[in-house]
Amino acid sequence: MIKRMRLIVYTNNLRSLHLTHHIGHLQYYSRRFHYAIIYVNADKVYKIQQQLLQKPQVKKVELSPQITSFEQFTTLKKHSKTLGD
């Protein structure tokens, strides 16, 4: 299984979101707050982060603190079943 990580990309405008289609999977975007959440391969996350920061349309790129790995999710799901949820 390929591990994926979530990046939060803050942009100047929504027209610049077209550049994320070539980099990763666009999961969500906010029109009001001008950011997008994209999934990228974990082994290329720092390279992609640097590529995005070089674009003039991008203000900031952050790694998301949320769980993004399917393996971690299934571990949590199994643990919650043992607790009676």
C-alpha angles and dihedrals in degrees: 000000000000112000114229130198131203121237125193110213119195114201139185092235139358094249089074092062090088088080091065093064091073095045105047147328112304106223104170141352133192118217093193099049098031100232137121134203115219133177119224136173111278094229092058100038098107093045091050091046090056092046091053094047090056091061113096092221094060119086101180141351123205136179110241115242093214125102109268104166118098089215092058091047093053090048090054091046092053091047093051091051090056090052091055101255 
